[in-house]
């Protein structure tokens, strides 16, 4: 709905009193999962695991060649089309990735094994600053949640690294058959936490998806979209609580 000539569309409507008052303090923080608090293992590690599981030989040159071919295959129109909405269900995600892998020489015939290696509990690892921030939020009594486009419950990865007890709720796209920035996902997380969206901060790395939380009344903090192997600036979240 639009409230004035140059308003953006919004999925909520604050009262006149809420509009005139200072924004309320943050009581809950929601996190995107992929490339925000966890990252996928690098391509070389993944391909070596696939090789070990299937008995195929691989070396550094083949890893480099395969990584390049993965990038090329991803841009094939039919492959790119399969990726649209892939996190709406586990089946769509599997079809999308298998359809991608079948265009890569090294992965042909072992697409299922390659997919399994991506879904393994230790295939997704936390950034160095993830645990310190989550523990500090817990210490301060701030509620936490995950809102992520993902084809399975990310709790399997968090549990592997002993972090599952630091997140109160997990709202994952495949559970709802939709992806961010659908307000349904942000609203569900806030409802499960029992917190007002206007008292909630969404942290992510995608302006279109994670920034879309603003349409549901949340505030949003976006990390750099660059590929990172170290910390991502998560500690700045604490500044929003002061």
Backbone as CSV, one residue per row, in Angstrom:
resi,resn,N_x,N_y,N_z,CA_x,CA_y,CA_z,C_x,C_y,C_z
1,UNK,0.838,-1.182,0.000,0.000,0.000,0.000,0.881,1.243,0.000
2,UNK,0.379,2.342,-0.593,1.125,3.586,-0.696,0.417,4.641,0.146
3,UNK,1.178,5.372,0.959,0.578,6.340,1.875,0.735,7.781,1.414
4,UNK,1.722,8.063,0.608,1.879,9.405,0.062,2.527,9.281,-1.302
5,UNK,2.607,10.384,-2.018,2.968,10.351,-3.424,4.266,9.598,-3.716
6,UNK,5.287,9.789,-2.876,6.577,9.176,-3.159,6.930,8.056,-2.196
7,UNK,5.950,7.507,-1.503,6.207,6.387,-0.606,6.585,5.136,-1.386
8,UNK,7.373,4.278,-0.743,7.596,2.943,-1.269,6.487,2.033,-0.744
9,UNK,6.263,0.928,-1.436,5.250,-0.017,-0.976,5.651,-0.579,0.377
10,UNK,4.684,-0.745,1.256,4.963,-1.269,2.592,3.924,-2.301,2.967
11,UNK,4.341,-3.285,3.753,3.443,-4.355,4.182,2.930,-4.109,5.600
12,UNK,3.095,-2.902,6.094,2.603,-2.566,7.434,2.230,-1.093,7.435
13,UNK,1.484,-0.676,8.449,1.121,0.729,8.554,1.244,1.174,10.002
14,UNK,2.255,1.960,10.333,2.411,2.439,11.701,1.322,3.450,12.040
15,UNK,1.002,3.544,13.305,0.018,4.525,13.750,0.615,5.925,13.665
16,UNK,-0.228,6.928,13.759,0.266,8.302,13.727,1.220,8.557,14.892
17,UNK,0.908,7.966,16.052,1.772,8.140,17.220,3.135,7.517,16.977
18,UNK,3.149,6.325,16.386,4.416,5.640,16.111,5.257,6.425,15.103
19,UNK,4.587,7.063,14.160,5.316,7.826,13.151,5.971,9.078,13.739
20,UNK,5.383,9.622,14.783,5.902,10.867,15.356,6.908,10.629,16.477
21,UNK,6.943,9.422,17.004,7.845,9.120,18.104,9.207,8.641,17.585
22,UNK,10.240,8.675,18.421,11.534,8.102,18.019,11.373,6.609,17.739
23,UNK,12.225,6.080,16.858,12.141,4.649,16.604,12.420,3.895,17.905
24,UNK,11.704,2.816,18.156,11.884,2.082,19.417,13.210,1.343,19.447
25,UNK,13.685,0.988,20.634,14.951,0.255,20.739,14.845,-1.144,20.144
26,UNK,15.981,-1.658,19.722,16.037,-3.002,19.144,15.926,-4.045,20.251
27,UNK,14.995,-4.988,20.073,14.808,-6.075,21.031,15.133,-7.432,20.429
28,UNK,15.266,-7.481,19.114,15.545,-8.757,18.450,16.373,-8.497,17.193
29,UNK,17.216,-9.454,16.855,18.041,-9.360,15.651,17.841,-10.632,14.824
30,UNK,17.503,-10.444,13.558,17.360,-11.550,12.627,18.554,-11.565,11.681
31,UNK,18.980,-12.752,11.312,20.143,-12.890,10.438,19.814,-13.710,9.200
32,UNK,20.324,-13.267,8.068,20.424,-14.128,6.907,21.473,-15.185,7.256
33,UNK,21.421,-16.330,6.612,22.384,-17.398,6.926,23.583,-17.372,5.982
34,UNK,23.346,-17.637,4.709,24.431,-17.761,3.736,25.113,-16.428,3.463
35,UNK,26.437,-16.405,3.615,27.263,-15.226,3.358,27.022,-14.088,4.347
36,UNK,26.351,-14.405,5.449,26.154,-13.419,6.508,26.736,-13.934,7.817
37,UNK,26.254,-15.092,8.271,26.839,-15.671,9.487,27.548,-16.996,9.199
38,UNK,27.223,-17.631,8.075,27.901,-18.859,7.649,28.284,-18.715,6.180
39,UNK,29.306,-19.474,5.767,29.694,-19.495,4.364,29.943,-20.933,3.926
40,UNK,29.744,-21.180,2.650,30.008,-22.501,2.084,31.520,-22.711,1.990
41,UNK,31.954,-23.935,2.202,33.373,-24.250,2.028,33.809,-23.840,0.627
42,UNK,35.095,-23.565,0.441,35.573,-23.114,-0.860,35.457,-24.235,-1.896
43,UNK,35.483,-23.834,-3.160,35.281,-24.789,-4.259,36.308,-25.907,-4.253
44,UNK,37.563,-25.586,-3.945,38.596,-26.617,-3.929,38.332,-27.678,-2.886
45,UNK,37.957,-27.255,-1.685,37.646,-28.213,-0.622,36.461,-29.077,-1.008
46,UNK,35.434,-28.438,-1.560,34.240,-29.172,-1.981,34.578,-30.215,-3.051
47,UNK,35.324,-29.817,-4.072,35.648,-30.744,-5.158,36.533,-31.891,-4.672
48,UNK,37.423,-31.624,-3.746,38.258,-32.703,-3.190,37.394,-33.689,-2.403
49,UNK,36.399,-33.183,-1.703,35.496,-34.075,-0.960,34.683,-34.925,-1.928
50,UNK,34.237,-34.320,-3.013,33.476,-35.068,-4.020,34.355,-36.145,-4.635
51,UNK,35.599,-35.791,-4.939,36.533,-36.760,-5.515,36.767,-37.920,-4.556
52,UNK,36.952,-37.628,-3.281,37.197,-38.676,-2.288,35.987,-39.595,-2.145
53,UNK,34.786,-39.026,-2.237,33.561,-39.813,-2.072,33.268,-40.694,-3.280
54,UNK,33.787,-40.312,-4.446,33.462,-41.033,-5.676,34.643,-41.796,-6.266
55,UNK,35.818,-41.609,-5.693,36.995,-42.296,-6.208,37.577,-41.682,-7.458
56,UNK,37.159,-40.485,-7.790,37.704,-39.816,-8.965,38.969,-39.047,-8.590
57,UNK,39.924,-39.054,-9.496,41.178,-38.343,-9.263,40.996,-36.853,-9.566
58,UNK,41.653,-36.029,-8.766,41.593,-34.591,-8.998,42.890,-33.959,-8.511
59,UNK,43.323,-32.914,-9.201,44.511,-32.178,-8.770,44.210,-30.689,-8.874
60,UNK,45.185,-29.870,-8.553,44.960,-28.427,-8.526,44.539,-27.888,-9.886
61,UNK,45.147,-28.407,-10.952,44.796,-27.930,-12.293,43.345,-28.253,-12.632
62,UNK,42.922,-29.463,-12.291,41.549,-29.857,-12.590,40.558,-29.078,-11.724
63,UNK,40.947,-28.779,-10.502,40.090,-27.962,-9.638,39.885,-26.590,-10.266
64,UNK,40.969,-26.000,-10.736,40.874,-24.674,-11.355,40.022,-24.723,-12.616
65,UNK,40.208,-25.759,-13.417,39.427,-25.901,-14.644,37.948,-26.116,-14.323
66,UNK,37.672,-26.941,-13.332,36.291,-27.237,-12.973,35.598,-26.015,-12.381
67,UNK,36.311,-25.263,-11.555,35.737,-24.044,-10.978,35.363,-23.059,-12.080
68,UNK,36.226,-22.930,-13.089,35.944,-22.036,-14.207,34.731,-22.533,-14.998
69,UNK,34.645,-23.836,-15.181,33.530,-24.402,-15.942,32.220,-24.251,-15.177
70,UNK,32.273,-24.320,-13.869,31.071,-24.091,-13.055,30.530,-22.685,-13.306
71,UNK,31.442,-21.704,-13.347,31.013,-20.334,-13.623,30.417,-20.177,-14.997
72,UNK,31.014,-20.833,-15.971,30.509,-20.762,-17.344,29.138,-21.434,-17.450
73,UNK,29.007,-22.593,-16.824,27.752,-23.339,-16.907,26.608,-22.594,-16.237
74,UNK,26.914,-21.862,-15.175,25.884,-21.123,-14.445,25.225,-20.069,-15.325
75,UNK,25.975,-19.589,-16.355,25.457,-18.540,-17.230,24.691,-19.077,-18.434
76,UNK,24.644,-20.394,-18.583,23.832,-20.979,-19.649,22.371,-20.622,-19.370
77,UNK,21.651,-20.052,-20.334,20.286,-19.583,-20.090,19.377,-20.592,-19.385
78,UNK,19.393,-21.833,-19.813,18.508,-22.820,-19.196,18.914,-23.128,-17.762
79,UNK,20.218,-23.074,-17.496,20.702,-23.299,-16.134,20.332,-22.118,-15.253
80,UNK,20.561,-20.908,-15.753,20.224,-19.704,-15.001,18.731,-19.662,-14.675
81,UNK,17.914,-20.079,-15.623,16.465,-20.064,-15.406,16.059,-21.006,-14.286
82,UNK,16.765,-22.124,-14.147,16.443,-23.089,-13.093,16.733,-22.544,-11.697
83,UNK,17.635,-21.568,-11.615,18.021,-21.054,-10.307,16.984,-20.095,-9.726
84,UNK,16.109,-19.579,-10.570,15.098,-18.638,-10.111,14.101,-19.357,-9.202
85,UNK,13.969,-18.896,-7.981,13.030,-19.494,-7.035,13.447,-20.858,-6.528
86,UNK,14.724,-21.206,-6.664,15.149,-22.565,-6.299,15.009,-22.858,-4.808
87,UNK,15.044,-21.813,-3.965,14.955,-22.051,-2.526,13.522,-22.094,-2.004
88,UNK,12.567,-22.133,-2.921,11.169,-22.243,-2.507,10.826,-23.655,-2.048
89,UNK,11.652,-24.610,-2.433,11.422,-25.983,-1.980,12.709,-26.784,-2.104
90,UNK,12.790,-27.859,-1.340,13.969,-28.720,-1.402,14.099,-29.338,-2.788
91,UNK,12.987,-29.724,-3.382,13.021,-30.372,-4.694,13.484,-29.397,-5.777
92,UNK,12.980,-28.162,-5.763,13.384,-27.182,-6.767,14.883,-26.892,-6.660
93,UNK,15.390,-26.859,-5.443,16.807,-26.590,-5.248,17.650,-27.741,-5.796
94,UNK,17.234,-28.947,-5.504,17.981,-30.113,-5.978,17.991,-30.175,-7.504
95,UNK,16.843,-29.950,-8.114,16.751,-29.966,-9.572,17.636,-28.873,-10.177
96,UNK,17.619,-27.695,-9.562,18.398,-26.571,-10.074,19.892,-26.859,-10.043
97,UNK,20.377,-27.427,-8.937,21.808,-27.680,-8.826,22.246,-28.883,-9.654
98,UNK,21.444,-29.932,-9.678,21.808,-31.075,-10.514,21.818,-30.675,-11.988
99,UNK,20.873,-29.816,-12.368,20.823,-29.332,-13.741,22.017,-28.473,-14.099
100,UNK,22.597,-27.842,-13.096,23.823,-27.048,-13.279,25.039,-27.965,-13.376
101,UNK,25.137,-28.893,-12.434,26.313,-29.771,-12.374,26.460,-30.662,-13.603
102,UNK,25.353,-30.998,-14.248,25.452,-31.918,-15.390,26.145,-31.282,-16.592
103,UNK,26.368,-29.980,-16.534,27.075,-29.295,-17.615,28.573,-29.159,-17.320
104,UNK,29.001,-29.737,-16.217,30.405,-29.633,-15.804,31.059,-31.000,-15.948
105,UNK,32.117,-31.087,-16.722,32.736,-32.370,-17.079,33.041,-33.237,-15.855
106,UNK,33.728,-32.687,-14.875,34.155,-33.481,-13.726,32.976,-34.017,-12.920
107,UNK,31.859,-33.305,-12.936,30.714,-33.681,-12.102,29.688,-34.550,-12.833
108,UNK,29.887,-34.753,-14.118,28.918,-35.558,-14.866,28.921,-36.998,-14.373
109,UNK,27.750,-37.499,-14.059,27.596,-38.854,-13.546,27.681,-38.958,-12.033
110,UNK,28.139,-37.886,-11.372,28.244,-37.893,-9.907,27.572,-36.639,-9.332
111,UNK,26.559,-36.154,-10.053,25.864,-34.942,-9.619,25.255,-35.096,-8.221
112,UNK,24.690,-36.265,-7.951,24.055,-36.484,-6.644,25.077,-36.436,-5.512
113,UNK,26.244,-37.015,-5.751,27.301,-37.000,-4.738,27.815,-35.575,-4.509
114,UNK,27.898,-34.806,-5.591,28.326,-33.413,-5.471,27.319,-32.617,-4.649
115,UNK,26.046,-32.900,-4.864,24.994,-32.213,-4.110,25.054,-32.600,-2.637
116,UNK,25.275,-33.864,-2.362,25.356,-34.331,-0.980,26.502,-33.658,-0.237
117,UNK,27.585,-33.395,-0.940,28.736,-32.757,-0.309,28.436,-31.323,0.092
118,UNK,27.534,-30.676,-0.622,27.130,-29.314,-0.285,26.182,-29.310,0.909
119,UNK,25.416,-30.372,1.052,24.431,-30.440,2.136,25.002,-31.018,3.432
120,UNK,26.236,-31.484,3.425,26.836,-32.081,4.622,26.867,-31.074,5.768
121,UNK,26.707,-31.537,7.007,26.681,-30.624,8.156,27.873,-29.686,8.235
122,UNK,29.056,-30.155,7.831,30.253,-29.318,7.936,30.595,-28.604,6.627
123,UNK,29.655,-28.619,5.657,29.912,-27.935,4.390,29.703,-26.430,4.500
124,UNK,28.998,-26.023,5.531,28.779,-24.605,5.804,29.438,-24.291,7.147
125,UNK,30.268,-23.258,7.156,31.049,-22.951,8.365,30.806,-21.505,8.794
126,UNK,30.859,-21.237,10.091,30.612,-19.876,10.577,31.785,-18.947,10.305
127,UNK,31.496,-17.684,10.091,32.545,-16.672,10.005,33.176,-16.503,11.385
128,UNK,34.404,-16.002,11.440,35.083,-15.850,12.728,34.331,-14.987,13.733
129,UNK,33.559,-14.006,13.233,32.875,-13.098,14.160,31.439,-13.512,14.457
130,UNK,31.005,-14.653,13.924,29.626,-15.089,14.150,29.369,-15.475,15.607
131,UNK,30.151,-16.411,16.125,29.909,-16.875,17.492,30.067,-15.765,18.534
132,UNK,31.120,-14.944,18.473,31.240,-13.874,19.472,30.026,-12.951,19.503
133,UNK,29.502,-12.603,18.319,28.341,-11.715,18.294,27.104,-12.403,18.868
134,UNK,26.850,-13.630,18.449,25.669,-14.335,18.941,25.718,-14.523,20.451
135,UNK,26.882,-14.796,20.968,27.005,-14.980,22.423,26.808,-13.648,23.161
136,UNK,27.269,-12.572,22.574,27.071,-11.268,23.206,25.593,-10.870,23.186
137,UNK,24.910,-11.162,22.087,23.484,-10.881,22.024,22.727,-11.701,23.064
138,UNK,23.121,-12.944,23.227,22.498,-13.796,24.232,22.742,-13.233,25.633
139,UNK,23.957,-12.783,25.871,24.301,-12.223,27.187,23.460,-10.988,27.493
140,UNK,23.166,-10.214,26.463,22.382,-8.991,26.647,20.886,-9.235,26.678
141,UNK,20.484,-10.465,26.438,19.058,-10.776,26.457,18.327,-10.381,25.193
142,UNK,19.046,-10.215,24.090,18.443,-9.870,22.803,17.984,-11.145,22.102
143,UNK,16.741,-11.151,21.670,16.224,-12.316,20.964,16.866,-12.405,19.574
144,UNK,17.042,-13.618,19.092,17.702,-13.809,17.802,16.931,-14.791,16.920
145,UNK,17.079,-14.609,15.625,16.443,-15.518,14.684,17.169,-15.528,13.354
146,UNK,16.843,-16.496,12.538,17.375,-16.588,11.180,16.205,-16.500,10.212
147,UNK,16.364,-15.673,9.188,15.418,-15.625,8.073,16.261,-15.803,6.816
148,UNK,16.138,-16.950,6.193,17.071,-17.277,5.108,16.384,-18.000,3.964
149,UNK,16.873,-17.728,2.757,16.468,-18.508,1.583,17.379,-19.721,1.537
150,UNK,16.814,-20.881,1.835,17.611,-22.098,1.922,16.684,-23.291,1.714
151,UNK,17.204,-24.408,1.177,16.346,-25.548,0.853,16.219,-26.598,1.953
152,UNK,16.895,-26.394,3.076,16.756,-27.301,4.210,16.986,-26.510,5.494
153,UNK,16.759,-27.140,6.634,16.910,-26.452,7.913,18.392,-26.201,8.198
154,UNK,18.769,-24.930,8.278,20.165,-24.584,8.511,20.628,-24.982,9.909
155,UNK,19.696,-25.413,10.755,20.052,-25.846,12.103,21.049,-26.990,12.106
156,UNK,21.066,-27.804,11.038,22.002,-28.925,10.976,23.436,-28.424,10.972
157,UNK,23.671,-27.278,10.345,25.015,-26.716,10.287,25.365,-25.992,11.598
158,UNK,24.392,-25.320,12.147,24.629,-24.610,13.403,24.889,-25.602,14.538
159,UNK,24.143,-26.697,14.529,24.334,-27.720,15.555,25.724,-28.344,15.446
160,UNK,26.189,-28.556,14.224,27.509,-29.162,14.023,28.599,-28.334,14.683
161,UNK,28.425,-27.014,14.663,29.436,-26.133,15.249,29.053,-25.640,16.645
162,UNK,28.027,-26.244,17.228,27.646,-25.919,18.594,27.045,-24.542,18.769
163,UNK,26.377,-24.042,17.732,25.816,-22.689,17.800,24.287,-22.664,17.781
164,UNK,23.658,-23.817,17.685,22.202,-23.843,17.538,21.471,-23.270,18.741
165,UNK,22.088,-23.310,19.918,21.414,-22.798,21.120,21.502,-21.274,21.204
166,UNK,22.182,-20.627,20.238,22.315,-19.178,20.259,21.298,-18.491,19.351
167,UNK,20.462,-19.284,18.688,19.406,-18.756,17.818,18.064,-19.248,18.341
168,UNK,17.128,-18.322,18.516,15.826,-18.681,19.101,14.852,-19.268,18.090
169,UNK,14.830,-18.732,16.871,13.910,-19.245,15.851,14.618,-19.287,14.499
170,UNK,14.181,-20.204,13.654,14.698,-20.288,12.291,13.512,-20.300,11.326
171,UNK,13.470,-19.321,10.455,12.443,-19.240,9.420,13.164,-19.394,8.085
172,UNK,12.901,-20.498,7.406,13.636,-20.828,6.182,12.660,-20.917,5.017
173,UNK,13.058,-20.399,3.885,12.166,-20.233,2.740,11.435,-21.506,2.328
174,UNK,12.136,-22.642,2.319,11.500,-23.876,1.843,10.295,-24.266,2.690
175,UNK,10.260,-23.817,3.936,9.149,-24.134,4.835,7.873,-23.392,4.436
176,UNK,8.032,-22.290,3.705,6.894,-21.438,3.364,6.608,-21.400,1.868
177,UNK,7.476,-22.003,1.067,7.260,-22.004,-0.377,7.426,-20.630,-1.002
178,UNK,8.241,-19.798,-0.384,8.484,-18.456,-0.918,9.869,-18.006,-0.485
179,UNK,10.357,-16.933,-1.087,11.682,-16.416,-0.773,11.589,-14.964,-0.312
180,UNK,12.635,-14.504,0.342,12.735,-13.077,0.651,12.747,-12.299,-0.671
181,UNK,12.150,-11.107,-0.704,11.705,-10.288,0.429,10.233,-10.443,0.807
182,UNK,9.645,-11.586,0.558,8.242,-11.788,0.923,8.055,-11.456,2.405
183,UNK,7.146,-10.533,2.734,6.922,-10.156,4.129,6.521,-11.327,5.025
184,UNK,5.973,-12.372,4.414,5.552,-13.544,5.194,6.695,-14.076,6.053
185,UNK,7.894,-14.096,5.508,9.034,-14.667,6.221,9.455,-13.789,7.398
186,UNK,9.545,-12.492,7.183,9.940,-11.591,8.264,8.876,-11.551,9.363
187,UNK,7.615,-11.532,8.942,6.523,-11.509,9.915,6.518,-12.781,10.762
188,UNK,6.749,-13.917,10.099,6.740,-15.193,10.827,7.812,-15.206,11.902
189,UNK,8.988,-14.707,11.579,10.080,-14.682,12.556,9.729,-13.790,13.739
190,UNK,9.190,-12.614,13.451,8.817,-11.694,14.532,7.706,-12.277,15.403
191,UNK,6.742,-12.911,14.775,5.643,-13.510,15.533,6.142,-14.630,16.435
192,UNK,7.043,-15.451,15.920,7.565,-16.562,16.719,8.417,-16.056,17.880
193,UNK,9.058,-14.909,17.677,9.866,-14.333,18.753,9.010,-13.521,19.727
194,UNK,7.796,-13.183,19.284,6.922,-12.367,20.115,7.419,-10.936,20.217
195,UNK,7.937,-10.401,19.099,8.508,-9.058,19.116,7.907,-8.217,17.999
196,UNK,7.763,-6.928,18.249,7.265,-5.983,17.264,8.293,-5.842,16.138
197,UNK,7.871,-5.941,14.877,8.821,-5.768,13.773,9.600,-4.456,13.853
198,UNK,8.966,-3.411,14.391,9.634,-2.116,14.492,10.731,-2.126,15.554
199,UNK,10.784,-3.170,16.342,11.830,-3.329,17.353,12.824,-4.422,16.954
200,UNK,12.861,-4.699,15.648,13.667,-5.812,15.140,14.630,-5.323,14.068
201,UNK,15.834,-5.877,14.080,16.863,-5.550,13.093,17.124,-6.775,12.230
202,UNK,17.118,-6.597,10.915,17.461,-7.664,9.980,18.873,-7.438,9.470
203,UNK,19.715,-8.455,9.548,21.107,-8.355,9.106,21.319,-9.310,7.927
204,UNK,21.820,-8.785,6.832,22.052,-9.628,5.663,23.052,-9.007,4.727
205,UNK,23.128,-9.554,3.498,24.098,-9.060,2.524,23.475,-8.752,1.182
206,UNK,22.153,-8.880,1.067,21.488,-8.683,-0.212,20.464,-7.554,-0.091
207,UNK,20.699,-6.426,-0.763,19.778,-5.292,-0.643,18.345,-5.625,-1.038
208,UNK,18.179,-6.379,-2.127,16.837,-6.684,-2.612,16.101,-7.634,-1.686
209,UNK,16.804,-8.610,-1.149,16.154,-9.614,-0.314,16.129,-9.215,1.160
210,UNK,17.300,-8.975,1.740,17.364,-8.657,3.165,16.900,-7.229,3.451
211,UNK,17.233,-6.322,2.526,16.760,-4.948,2.678,15.251,-4.849,2.575
212,UNK,14.632,-5.857,1.978,13.176,-5.880,1.859,12.467,-5.971,3.192
213,UNK,13.213,-6.287,4.246,12.612,-6.347,5.576,12.033,-4.996,5.986
214,UNK,12.583,-3.914,5.412,12.107,-2.577,5.750,10.636,-2.392,5.388
215,UNK,10.175,-3.109,4.373,8.772,-3.001,3.971,7.839,-3.615,5.006
216,UNK,8.394,-4.391,5.924,7.597,-4.990,6.998,7.824,-4.279,8.322
217,UNK,8.514,-3.151,8.276,8.697,-2.353,9.476,9.998,-2.577,10.211
218,UNK,10.802,-3.533,9.771,12.078,-3.798,10.430,13.123,-2.782,9.959
219,UNK,14.183,-2.646,10.721,15.350,-1.942,10.239,16.303,-2.975,9.645
220,UNK,17.167,-2.536,8.749,18.055,-3.487,8.074,19.491,-2.976,8.074
221,UNK,20.397,-3.894,8.309,21.836,-3.616,8.251,22.429,-4.558,7.215
222,UNK,23.031,-3.985,6.166,23.551,-4.787,5.062,25.072,-4.825,5.078
223,UNK,25.607,-6.022,5.028,27.046,-6.235,4.968,27.523,-6.103,3.521
224,UNK,28.807,-5.914,3.296,29.321,-5.823,1.927,28.996,-7.085,1.128
225,UNK,28.690,-6.898,-0.134,28.347,-8.042,-0.975,29.548,-8.798,-1.483
226,UNK,30.740,-8.342,-1.151,31.956,-8.998,-1.627,32.131,-10.384,-1.016
227,UNK,32.869,-11.225,-1.723,33.197,-12.541,-1.178,34.210,-12.352,-0.055
228,UNK,33.895,-12.866,1.114,34.762,-12.682,2.268,35.153,-14.032,2.851
229,UNK,36.381,-14.126,3.353,36.820,-15.327,4.055,37.024,-15.039,5.535
230,UNK,37.103,-13.759,5.880,37.270,-13.374,7.285,36.005,-12.771,7.843
231,UNK,36.152,-11.937,8.870,34.981,-11.358,9.520,34.245,-10.422,8.559
232,UNK,32.946,-10.207,8.833,32.112,-9.452,7.899,31.576,-8.151,8.480
233,UNK,32.089,-7.725,9.628,31.583,-6.500,10.220,30.354,-6.724,11.070
234,UNK,30.137,-7.960,11.510,28.953,-8.257,12.310,28.936,-7.515,13.642
235,UNK,30.109,-7.230,14.180,30.164,-6.570,15.487,29.477,-5.213,15.473
236,UNK,29.351,-4.598,14.307,28.679,-3.292,14.222,27.211,-3.389,14.616
237,UNK,26.668,-4.599,14.603,25.278,-4.800,15.023,25.075,-4.257,16.442
238,UNK,26.073,-4.421,17.286,25.940,-3.985,18.669,25.707,-2.484,18.770
239,UNK,26.175,-1.736,17.784,25.961,-0.300,17.784,24.510,0.087,17.663
240,UNK,23.699,-0.768,17.063,22.278,-0.487,16.925,21.515,-0.693,18.240
241,UNK,22.159,-1.312,19.197,21.506,-1.608,20.469,21.746,-0.520,21.502
242,UNK,22.594,0.436,21.172,22.988,1.457,22.159,22.194,2.743,21.980
